[in-house]
Amino acid sequence: MSDAALWAALADPRRRAVVALLRTGPRTVGEIALACELSQPSASKHLKVLREAGLVRVRQEAQRRVHTLDPAPLAALDAWLAPYRKLWGESLDALGRRLDARPDTTGPTPKD
């Protein structure tokens, strides 16, 4: 799995919806298509992209193919985002300190 394939797979909102659905548990293509309001061929194409990116695994159960989420690539993505999350957190902390330093303007307003 390449980073480019992972980013490309997650760039599409329908594939993100599939990932979110699979987060709740394994699903067949039919269940995914129904829940995500996709045609079965479209769901299969999105699942193929997600499999190729390493985000989804598939196993055969009798005559059904059951898809599950593989969290490993998401952990790698989370690790990549960590320094940016820290920067964002620092910015929010600075905003909070600035707001805390302002005089209280929530009291009653004078009437005209």
C-alpha positions in Angstrom: 0.0 0.0 0.0 1.4 3.4 -0.9 0.6 6.6 0.8 -0.8 8.0 -2.5 -3.2 5.1 -2.8 -4.4 5.6 0.8 -5.0 9.3 0.3 -6.7 8.7 -3.1 -8.9 6.1 -1.6 -10.0 8.4 1.3 -10.5 11.4 -1.0 -13.8 10.1 -2.3 -16.7 10.8 0.1 -18.5 7.6 -0.9 -15.4 5.6 0.1 -15.2 7.5 3.4 -18.9 6.5 4.0 -18.0 2.8 3.3 -15.0 3.1 5.7 -17.3 4.6 8.4 -19.9 1.8 7.9 -17.2 -0.9 8.1 -16.0 0.7 11.3 -19.3 -0.6 12.9 -18.7 -4.2 11.7 -18.2 -6.5 8.7 -20.6 -6.2 5.8 -21.4 -7.8 2.5 -21.3 -5.8 -0.8 -25.1 -5.8 -0.8 -25.3 -4.4 2.7 -22.8 -1.8 1.9 -24.6 -0.8 -1.3 -27.9 -0.5 0.6 -26.5 1.5 3.5 -24.5 3.9 1.4 -27.1 4.3 -1.3 -24.9 2.9 -4.0 -25.6 0.4 -6.8 -24.0 -3.0 -6.2 -21.5 -2.5 -9.1 -20.5 0.9 -7.7 -20.1 -0.4 -4.2 -17.8 -3.2 -5.6 -15.7 -0.7 -7.4 -15.3 1.4 -4.3 -14.4 -1.7 -2.3 -11.8 -2.6 -4.8 -10.1 0.8 -4.4 -10.2 0.4 -0.6 -8.8 -3.1 -0.8 -6.0 -2.0 -3.0 -5.2 0.8 -0.5 -5.1 -1.8 2.3 -8.1 -0.3 4.1 -10.4 -3.3 3.6 -10.0 -7.0 3.8 -12.4 -9.5 2.3 -13.1 -13.1 3.3 -15.3 -15.8 1.8 -18.1 -17.1 3.9 -19.9 -19.8 2.0 -21.1 -17.9 -1.1 -20.8 -14.5 0.5 -17.8 -12.1 0.5 -17.6 -10.3 3.8 -15.6 -7.0 4.0 -13.9 -5.8 7.1 -12.0 -2.6 7.9 -8.2 -3.0 8.4 -7.2 -0.3 10.8 -3.4 -0.5 10.2 -3.3 2.0 7.4 -5.5 4.4 9.5 -2.9 4.1 12.3 -0.2 5.1 9.8 -2.3 8.1 8.7 -2.9 9.1 12.3 0.8 9.0 13.0 1.4 11.2 9.9 -1.2 13.7 11.1 0.1 13.8 14.7 2.4 16.8 14.3 -0.3 18.8 12.5 -2.8 17.9 15.2 -0.3 19.3 17.8 0.0 22.6 15.9 -3.8 22.8 15.7 -4.1 22.1 19.4 -1.5 24.8 20.2 -3.4 27.3 18.1 -6.7 26.5 19.9 -4.9 26.8 23.3 -3.6 30.2 22.3 -7.1 31.3 21.3 -8.5 30.0 24.6 -5.9 32.0 26.6 -6.7 35.1 24.5 -10.4 34.8 25.1 -9.9 34.1 28.8 -7.9 37.4 29.1 -10.7 39.5 27.6 -13.0 41.4 30.0 -16.3 39.6 30.7 -18.9 40.9 28.2 -21.6 38.4 29.1 -23.2 40.5 31.8 -26.4 42.6 31.4 -26.3 45.4 28.8 -27.3 48.9 29.7 -30.7 49.9 28.6 -31.2 53.0 26.4 
